[in-house]
Amino acid sequence: MFHRTFYRMFGLAVLALTVFASQGVTAEKTKVLLMGGRGHDWKGFHEVISKVLDKTGDFEVTLSAELNDLKAPNIGKYDVVLFYGSGGNFADEAQETGLGQFVAGGGGLVGVHATDAFKQSDVYWRLLGGRFIGHGGGKFTIRIDDKKHPITATMKDFEIQDETYRDKYHPDFKLHSLGHIDRGAEQQSMLWMQEYEKGRVFNTTLGHGREAWTNPALQQLVTRGLYWAADREPKDPPTE
């Protein structure tokens, strides 16, 4: 009788611990530092994308215009840094160093319409992979190049109204294109990824304004890119 009771109680204790641990993992949110404060409507972008991410229940987004948040150990509070918009330069070498060490050490980095920024920084250029050199605009089609990559595995070609950024790639960057514009002579990649030392980087040059941010395909792309950069299995954002 004692042995039966003991093993029953032991089993229930193990089950309770398993459920508790599972709930803990499920409840843990990916902490995202969204860096704004420069060109483009970064507050508007935050307003739109944060609502999309809130619906997943998996992200906690902090908006900041303070580059000192990139310094160690401040940046260590986050799992992923998300850059949006153009312009700006690092005012302190520790900001640039903090970002580089964060990604090299295993942190995630996502860029949305952000290659026309920090043009004096070789570290930023190397991390994002590309640097803006010009653009067109209008409505165009994005063709998915890599249908097996976790970010784009569930995605189909889509149309979007946006700017068509062209970029010069960093000499040490090897392009792994996930999708490109398909419009006449404009055939450049507009979304790509790379694994940088222990970290992950996803970048899309899409996302100029509200018409692009509210496009379900771009919302899907950014959401899945954030999951992947955080080393989590990508999921599509809820449709309701």
N, C-alpha and C positions, 0 to 999 in steps of 0.2 A: 504493500500500500504506500509506504514511504517513497519507494523508488518511482512508482507511477506518478505520484503527486509531484515529486521533484522534477522529473523529466517533463511533465506537463507544464509546470511553472517555468522551467528553463526554456522550453519551446516558445511559450508565450512571450517571455522576455526577449528572446532573439527576434521574434516576429515584430515586437514593438520597436526594437532598436532599428530593424530593417526599414519599417515604415517611416520612422522618424528621420532616418538618414535620407531616405528617398524623398521625403517632403522637403528636407533641407536643401537637397540638390535642386529640386524643382523650383523652390522659392528664391534661390539665389539669382540675382539679376546681373547682367553684364553692365558694368559702369562705363558710360561713354562720355568723354569730354568733347563737346562740340565747340571748336574754336571759331569765333566770328570776330567782329570788330574792325573789319577792313572793307574792301569793295563789295558791291552787290548787296542785295537785301537779305543779310544774314539773319535778322530777326524774323523775317517772313519765312525763310527756309526752316528755321527752328520751329516756328509755329506749326508748319505743315508736317514736317517729318517726325516731330516728337509725338504728335497725335497718332501717326501710323505705328510708331514703335510702342507706344503705350498699349495699343490694342493687342500686341503679342504677349504682354505680361512679362517679357524677358529682359527688358532694357530699362536702365535708369540714366536719363540724359541730363547733363549739366552744361548749360550754356555759359561761355566765358569769352570776354574780350581782353583778358589779361594774359599776355605771353609768359609772364612769370609762372603761370600754372604749368608750363612745360618743364620747368626746372625740377631736378631731383631735390627732395623726394616728393614734391607736389604731384608730379605726373604719375607716380607710383600708386596713387589712389584709384587709378582707372585701369580698365582692361583694354580700351580702344580709344584712340584720339581720332576725331572726325574733323577734317578741315573743309571749310566751305568758303568760296569767294576768292577775290583777287586782291593784289596789292600787299603791302606790308613788308617789313624787314625785321629781322631779329635785332633787338636793341642791346642784347647781352649775350655773349657767347655761351653762357650757361643755359640759355633757353634752347639754343640749337643743339648743344651737347646733350641736354636732357632728353630731347626728342630722339636723337640718334641712338642713345644708349637704351632708351625705353624699347624701341623696336628691335634692336639687336638682341636685347635680353629676353624677348618673347612677347612683347606687347603688340597690339594690333594697330594698324593705321589705315584709315579710309579717306580718300580724297573725292570730293564732289565739286566739279567745276572749279578746281583749285590749283591748276598748274600755272596760272598767271599770277603767282604770288611768291614772295620771298626769293626774288630773282638773284639776290646777291649770295644766296646760300647754296653751296654745293651739296651739303647734307640733305636739304629738303629736295633738291633736284634728283639726287640719287635715290632717295626713298620713294618719291612718287613715280620716278622713272622718266617723266616727260616734263618739258617746259614750253609754255605757250609761245607760239610765234605768229598767230593770226587766226582769223575765223571768217566764216560766212554765216548764213542763218536761213531759217524757213522751216518748212515741213519736209521730213526725210525719213527713210527707213533704216533701222538698225538691223543688221544681219548677225545672228548669233554664230560665232566662230567655233567655240568649244562647247559642244552639247553634253560633254561628259563631266566637265568641271562642276564641283558642288554648287558654285554660285549660280551658274547658268543652266544647270541640268534640267530644270523644270520650265525654262523660259523659251518663248518662241520669238521669231522676228517681230518687230513692232515699229509703228510709226510714232513720231514725236515732233513737236514744234519746239525748236531750240536753236542754240548756236552750234556751229560746227568747228570746234576747236581743232587746230593743227598744232602739233608739238614736235620739238626737237628732243630726241631721246638722249639720256645721259650716256656717255661712252662706256660706262661699266654696267649698264642696264641691258638685259636681254628680254625683249618683248614677248610676252605670252598673251596674245590678244584673245579676249573673250567675245568681242563683238566690234563691228566696224560700220561706218556709214556707207550706204550704197546709193550714191547719187552722182551719176556722170563721172567726172574726174575726181570727185571727192570719194575716196575709198579708204581713208585713214582709220586706224583703230580708235575707238572712243570708249573702250572699257578694257581693262587689263588687270593682271594680278602678278605678284611675285612673292616668293618666300625670301626674306632678308635675314640672314643668320638664323636666329631662333624665332623671329617674328614674321608676321604676315601683313602684306599690303595689298589693298584693293583700291583701284582708282577708276573713276569715270569722269570724262570731261563734259558729260551732259549736266544739265541742271541750272541753266542760266536764270530762269525766272519762274513765276508761279504756274504758268501754263505747262512747264516741264515738271515741276515738283508734284503737281496734281495728276500727272499721267500715271495710271496704275502700274505700267511696266517699269517706270523709273522707281516708283516706291517699292516695288518687288525687288528690283535690282539692288537698291541701297540697303534694304532690310537683309537680304540674303548675303550681301557683301559684309555687313557688320557681323552677322553670325559667324561667317567664315573667318574674318579677321580675328575674332575672339576665340577661334579654335573650337567653335561649336557647330553642330550640324545645322546647315541653313534650312530655314523654313520660310514659306511665303507668309506675308502679313494677312490677317483675317480680312475678308472682303466686306464684312458688315461691322 
